[in-house]
Amino acid sequence: MLSYRKFFSRRQHKIEEFVSWARQHAVPFESLEQDIEKLAFLDDSLADKRVVYLGEEDHWIQEKNEYRTLMLRYLLSRGWRYVGEELGWSDGIRTDCYLQTGRLSALERLATYGYRGDVRADREDKPSGILKDGWDNYPTQAFKAEQLRFAKSLRNFNARLPQSDKIRFFGFDVNAAAGGGYEDIRELLKPAASQLTELQKALALTPGETIEQEIDRLSRTLQTVDDQKIILQALLGEKRFAQLRQSLCTMRDSFAYFRMANPAATYKALNKAMAAREELMYRHVTFILSQMKPQDKLVLMGHNRHLSKNIEKIKNPGASPPGGKLVPSVGTLLNRLLPNQVFSIWMLYDHGKSSHPFSTLSHEYTSGPESLNALLAKVGSIYLLPTASPDAPALLNAELDINGIYNVPFRAAISQQADAVFFINEVHPLMT
């Protein structure tokens, strides 16, 4: 049996080996506004990739969008044009409208930013179970301010591109407001509105209908759309028809998610909703892929575990992780659909504070001494570290604690989930 002293010595040797290797291979940044050509070393690794994951561990920290902006500046300069975010499908449509037109009014209609024009007045579709705390305490104004700055940076980039080469943005999550999508569908139907009066009647809200009745009405409407596919394609065009059908499916499936998630009083009940949510995320991404040309490239931005390459290898993934422990994450499913075509980057941090909305969970991050985060902190303050290398140290391939959102660790071998880590030593709460 290995003595404690020998075990400690071997462990210390592995740590020193890791830190030495990482310092040699890490690409440091003095700030998150650095020249993107420092990222040119990724060119060879991305040459045969079609999808890049830009994962983050916390949605409610300042550095998230700074990191995204830096990475997107580089990726867009290399030809990536489709950008998806863990944002509601309807909110994504309206964000894309802003990116194409510059109309700020489009950004004022995002449910994630506090818009309530899609919310029914005759029914409560808000969380009443374990998600209620997060709903009641959501940092809407600070989150909106950060996201607006991010959207404006994308718009500035898009404005410089020719019309045929614009960024196309989409959200791949459930709609943030239960009724999100009706306005978008009315916009899609405008070119032939006078000829589609019956379809518009079917989409009209029925006063006092329950969420089950609304789901049923949308299912019947979707069946009508499918039955009249040829007529609708002739009136709207194939692209608008496809968008119409996808938005209808999203509305129906978002209501189905809220029907499960809003009253969920236990994590077991919530996990069923999380499974439905993840499956809808995957359907959104595969729909976008179906609209892309073979040479088009896609960036997905979201939580690290949504964008895990193999979530089944993650231990202690959380009480209600992406997929609810019932189905794989969207990142895992896409990695299986497009083998060897995905390059994944995870953003991690060592310590700091978050503006997340859950009052009973920690807002302060303090990495454990044996965690991957603490090891990364020994290497530098801000840097990008590739994880795939023939001479990679053992700890990159070992299961380690990774300090995650809400200061709750999970356990994984980072090389199985990410091809690179973007590390930031200290993170800060959102700013208004």
C-alpha positions in Angstrom: 0.0 0.0 0.0 1.3 3.5 -0.9 2.3 5.5 2.1 0.7 8.9 2.7 4.1 10.6 2.1 4.6 8.8 -1.2 1.0 9.6 -2.3 1.4 13.2 -1.4 4.8 13.3 -3.2 3.3 11.8 -6.4 0.4 14.2 -6.3 2.7 17.2 -5.9 4.8 15.9 -8.8 1.6 15.7 -11.0 0.6 19.2 -10.0 4.1 20.6 -10.8 4.1 18.7 -14.1 0.7 20.2 -15.0 1.6 23.8 -14.1 4.9 23.6 -16.0 3.2 22.2 -19.1 0.3 24.7 -18.9 2.7 27.7 -18.6 4.4 26.5 -21.8 1.2 26.0 -23.8 -1.1 28.7 -22.5 -1.7 31.8 -24.6 -1.9 34.7 -22.1 -4.0 37.9 -22.4 -3.3 41.1 -20.7 -7.0 42.0 -21.1 -10.2 40.7 -22.8 -9.8 43.4 -25.4 -6.6 42.1 -26.8 -5.6 41.8 -30.4 -7.4 38.8 -31.9 -4.3 37.7 -33.8 -3.1 36.2 -30.5 -5.7 33.5 -31.3 -4.2 32.7 -34.7 -2.6 29.6 -33.2 -6.1 28.0 -33.3 -6.3 28.3 -37.1 -4.9 24.8 -37.7 -7.1 23.2 -35.0 -10.3 24.8 -36.5 -9.4 24.1 -40.1 -11.7 21.0 -40.3 -14.3 22.0 -37.7 -17.8 23.2 -38.5 -19.0 24.0 -35.0 -17.4 25.9 -32.1 -18.8 25.8 -28.6 -18.2 28.9 -26.5 -19.2 27.7 -23.1 -19.4 29.6 -19.8 -19.9 28.4 -16.3 -22.0 31.4 -15.1 -24.4 33.6 -17.1 -24.4 36.5 -14.6 -20.8 37.7 -14.5 -19.2 40.7 -16.4 -16.5 38.7 -18.0 -18.8 36.3 -19.9 -19.6 38.7 -22.7 -16.1 40.1 -22.8 -14.8 36.6 -23.4 -17.5 35.9 -26.0 -16.8 39.2 -27.8 -13.0 38.4 -28.0 -13.6 34.9 -29.3 -16.3 35.9 -31.7 -14.1 38.7 -33.2 -11.6 36.0 -34.0 -14.1 33.4 -35.3 -16.0 36.0 -37.4 -12.7 37.1 -38.9 -12.2 33.4 -39.9 -15.6 33.0 -41.7 -17.9 31.9 -38.9 -21.3 33.5 -39.5 -24.1 31.6 -37.7 -24.2 32.4 -34.0 -26.6 30.7 -31.5 -27.0 31.7 -27.9 -28.7 30.0 -24.9 -31.6 32.4 -25.3 -35.3 32.0 -26.2 -36.1 31.2 -29.8 -38.4 34.3 -30.1 -35.8 36.5 -28.4 -33.2 35.2 -30.9 -35.4 36.2 -33.9 -35.7 39.7 -32.5 -32.0 40.0 -31.8 -31.3 38.9 -35.4 -33.7 41.6 -36.6 -31.6 44.2 -34.7 -28.4 42.8 -36.2 -29.7 43.0 -39.7 -31.5 46.4 -39.5 -30.0 48.3 -36.5 -33.5 48.9 -35.1 -33.1 49.2 -31.3 -36.9 48.7 -30.9 -36.3 45.0 -31.8 -34.1 44.6 -28.7 -36.8 46.3 -26.5 -39.1 43.3 -27.3 -37.0 40.6 -25.7 -38.7 38.7 -22.9 -35.3 37.9 -21.3 -34.7 41.7 -21.0 -38.1 42.3 -19.3 -40.5 42.7 -22.2 -44.0 41.5 -21.2 -46.0 42.2 -24.3 -46.2 38.5 -25.0 -47.6 37.6 -21.6 -51.3 36.7 -21.3 -53.4 38.9 -19.0 -55.9 36.2 -18.3 -53.6 33.5 -16.9 -50.5 33.2 -14.7 -47.6 31.4 -16.5 -45.0 32.1 -13.9 -43.0 29.6 -11.7 -44.6 28.7 -8.4 -42.3 25.9 -7.4 -38.5 25.7 -6.9 -37.8 28.1 -9.8 -39.9 30.9 -8.2 -36.9 32.2 -6.2 -34.9 32.7 -9.4 -37.9 34.4 -11.2 -38.6 36.8 -8.3 -34.9 37.8 -8.0 -33.8 37.9 -11.6 -31.3 40.7 -12.2 -33.2 41.9 -15.3 -31.8 45.4 -15.6 -28.2 44.4 -15.1 -28.5 41.4 -17.4 -30.2 43.5 -20.1 -27.5 46.2 -19.9 -24.7 43.6 -20.3 -26.5 41.9 -23.2 -27.3 45.1 -25.0 -23.6 46.0 -25.0 -22.9 42.6 -26.4 -25.6 42.9 -29.1 -24.3 46.3 -30.1 -20.8 45.0 -30.5 -22.1 42.3 -32.9 -24.2 44.9 -34.8 -21.0 47.0 -35.3 -19.2 44.0 -36.7 -22.2 43.1 -38.9 -22.6 46.6 -40.3 -19.1 46.3 -41.9 -20.0 43.0 -43.7 -21.5 42.8 -47.2 -25.2 42.0 -47.4 -24.5 38.5 -48.6 -22.1 37.7 -45.7 -24.0 38.9 -42.6 -24.0 37.3 -39.2 -27.2 35.3 -38.6 -28.1 35.1 -35.0 -30.6 32.7 -33.2 -31.6 31.6 -29.8 -31.8 27.9 -29.2 -33.6 27.8 -25.8 -37.3 27.6 -24.9 -39.1 30.9 -25.3 -38.5 33.1 -22.2 -42.1 34.2 -22.1 -44.8 31.5 -22.4 -46.5 33.4 -25.3 -43.3 34.4 -27.1 -43.7 33.7 -30.8 -47.2 35.0 -31.7 -45.8 38.4 -32.7 -43.1 36.7 -34.8 -45.6 34.5 -36.6 -47.8 37.5 -37.4 -44.7 39.1 -39.0 -44.0 35.9 -41.0 -47.6 35.8 -42.3 -47.7 39.5 -43.4 -46.8 39.0 -47.1 -50.0 36.9 -47.5 -52.0 38.0 -44.5 -55.2 38.7 -46.5 -55.1 35.1 -47.9 -54.5 33.5 -44.5 -57.4 34.7 -42.4 -58.3 31.2 -41.2 -54.8 30.5 -40.0 -54.7 33.8 -38.2 -58.0 33.0 -36.5 -56.5 29.6 -35.3 -53.6 31.5 -33.8 -55.8 34.0 -32.0 -55.8 33.6 -28.2 -59.0 32.1 -26.7 -60.0 34.0 -23.6 -59.7 31.9 -20.5 -58.1 28.9 -22.1 -55.8 26.8 -19.9 -52.2 26.0 -20.8 -53.3 22.5 -21.8 -56.0 23.9 -24.1 -53.5 26.3 -25.6 -51.0 23.5 -26.3 -53.9 21.5 -27.9 -54.9 24.6 -30.1 -51.3 25.1 -31.2 -51.0 21.3 -32.1 -54.1 21.5 -34.2 -52.8 24.7 -35.9 -49.5 22.9 -36.6 -51.4 20.0 -38.2 -53.3 22.5 -40.4 -50.0 24.1 -41.4 -48.6 20.7 -42.4 -51.8 19.7 -44.3 -51.5 23.0 -46.3 -47.8 22.8 -46.8 -47.8 23.2 -50.6 -50.2 26.1 -50.5 -48.4 27.9 -47.7 -45.0 27.4 -49.4 -46.4 29.0 -52.5 -47.7 31.9 -50.6 -44.8 32.5 -48.2 -41.9 30.9 -49.9 -40.0 27.8 -48.5 -37.9 29.7 -46.1 -40.7 31.6 -44.4 -42.8 28.4 -44.3 -39.9 26.6 -42.5 -39.6 29.5 -40.0 -43.4 29.5 -39.5 -43.4 25.8 -38.7 -40.4 26.0 -36.4 -41.9 28.9 -34.4 -45.2 27.1 -34.0 -43.4 24.0 -32.8 -41.4 26.1 -30.4 -44.4 27.9 -28.9 -46.2 24.6 -28.4 -43.1 22.9 -26.9 -42.3 25.9 -24.7 -45.8 25.8 -23.2 -45.3 22.1 -22.6 -42.0 22.9 -20.8 -43.6 25.6 -18.6 -46.5 23.3 -17.8 -43.9 21.0 -16.2 -41.3 23.4 -14.9 -43.5 26.2 -13.3 -45.2 24.1 -10.7 -42.2 21.7 -10.1 -41.7 21.4 -6.3 -38.9 18.8 -6.5 -35.8 18.3 -8.6 -37.2 15.0 -9.8 -40.2 16.8 -11.3 -38.0 19.6 -12.6 -35.7 17.1 -14.3 -38.6 16.0 -16.6 -38.9 19.6 -17.7 -35.1 19.9 -18.2 -35.2 16.9 -20.4 -37.9 18.4 -22.6 -36.0 21.7 -22.7 -32.8 20.0 -23.8 -34.5 18.1 -26.6 -36.1 21.3 -27.8 -32.7 23.0 -27.8 -31.3 20.2 -30.0 -34.3 20.5 -32.4 -33.5 24.3 -32.7 -29.8 23.7 -33.5 -30.6 20.9 -36.1 -33.2 23.2 -37.7 -30.6 25.9 -38.1 -28.1 23.3 -39.5 -30.8 22.3 -42.1 -31.0 26.0 -43.2 -27.2 26.4 -43.6 -25.1 25.7 -46.6 -22.5 22.9 -46.3 -19.7 25.4 -46.0 -21.4 27.5 -43.4 -20.0 27.4 -39.8 -21.8 27.6 -36.5 -20.9 29.0 -33.1 -23.0 28.0 -30.0 -22.8 30.0 -26.8 -24.2 28.7 -23.5 -23.5 27.1 -20.2 -20.6 24.7 -20.2 -22.7 21.7 -19.3 -25.3 22.4 -22.1 -22.2 22.4 -24.3 -20.5 19.4 -22.8 -19.2 17.0 -25.4 -20.0 13.9 -23.3 -22.3 14.8 -20.3 -22.6 11.2 -19.3 -18.9 11.3 -18.2 -19.6 14.2 -15.8 -20.1 13.1 -12.2 -22.2 15.1 -9.7 -23.5 17.3 -12.6 -26.0 19.1 -10.3 -29.5 18.5 -8.9 -31.2 19.4 -12.2 -28.5 19.5 -14.9 -29.0 20.0 -18.6 -31.1 17.1 -19.8 -32.3 16.4 -16.2 -30.2 13.2 -16.0 -32.7 11.7 -18.5 -31.4 12.8 -21.9 -28.0 13.9 -23.1 -27.1 17.6 -23.4 -27.5 19.5 -26.7 -23.7 19.7 -26.9 -23.4 15.9 -26.5 -26.0 15.2 -29.1 -24.5 17.6 -31.6 -21.0 16.2 -31.0 -22.4 12.7 -31.8 -24.2 14.0 -34.9 -21.1 15.7 -36.2 -18.2 13.6 -35.0 -14.8 15.3 -35.2 -16.4 18.5 -36.4 -16.9 20.2 -33.0 -14.3 22.3 -31.2 -15.3 23.1 -27.6 -14.0 25.9 -25.4 -15.1 26.2 -21.7 -14.7 29.3 -19.7 -13.6 28.7 -16.1 -12.6 30.9 -13.2 -11.0 30.6 -9.8 -12.8 33.1 -7.6 -15.1 36.1 -7.6 -18.8 37.0 -7.4 -21.9 36.5 -9.4 -25.3 38.2 -9.9 -27.2 35.0 -10.3 -30.8 35.2 -9.2 -31.1 32.4 -6.6 -31.1 33.8 -3.1 -30.4 30.6 -1.3 -27.3 29.7 -3.4 -23.8 31.1 -3.0 -23.0 34.2 -5.0 -19.3 34.0 -4.1 -16.8 31.6 -5.8 -14.0 30.0 -3.8 -12.3 27.1 -5.6 -11.2 24.1 -3.5 -7.4 23.6 -3.3 -7.7 20.2 -5.2 -9.9 21.6 -8.0 -9.0 22.1 -11.6 -9.8 25.8 -11.1 -7.2 26.1 -8.4 -4.6 24.4 -10.6 -5.4 26.7 -13.4 -5.0 29.7 -11.1 -1.3 28.7 -10.6 -0.7 29.1 -14.3 -1.8 32.7 -14.9 -4.6 35.3 -14.7 -6.2 35.3 -18.2 -5.3 32.8 -20.9 -6.5 30.2 -23.3 -5.1 26.7 -22.8 -5.6 23.9 -25.4 -6.3 20.6 -23.7 -5.6 18.2 -26.5 -1.9 17.4 -27.0 0.2 14.3 -27.3 2.3 15.4 -24.4 -0.6 16.6 -22.2 0.0 16.0 -18.4 -2.0 13.3 -16.6 -4.1 15.7 -14.7 -5.7 17.0 -17.9 -7.1 13.5 -18.5 -8.0 12.8 -14.9 -11.3 13.3 -13.1 -11.0 16.4 -11.0 -13.4 18.6 -9.1 -14.4 21.7 -11.2 -15.9 24.5 -9.3 -19.1 25.4 -11.0 -22.0 27.8 -11.0 -23.4 28.6 -7.5 -20.0 27.5 -6.1 -21.0 23.9 -6.4 -18.3 21.5 -7.7 -18.9 18.8 -10.3 -16.3 16.2 -11.4 -15.0 15.6 -14.9 -11.9 15.0 -17.0 -11.6 18.3 -18.8 -10.1 16.8 -21.9 -13.3 14.8 -22.4 -15.4 17.9 -22.5 -13.4 20.7 -23.9 -10.7 21.1 -26.5 -9.5 24.3 -24.8 -10.1 26.2 -21.5 -10.4 30.0 -21.4 -9.4 30.8 -17.8 -10.1 34.0 -15.9 -8.7 34.2 -12.4 -11.4 36.5 -10.9 -14.9 37.3 -12.1 -17.3 40.1 -11.1 -21.1 40.7 -10.8 -23.0 42.3 -13.7 -23.0 46.0 -14.2 -26.0 48.2 -15.1 
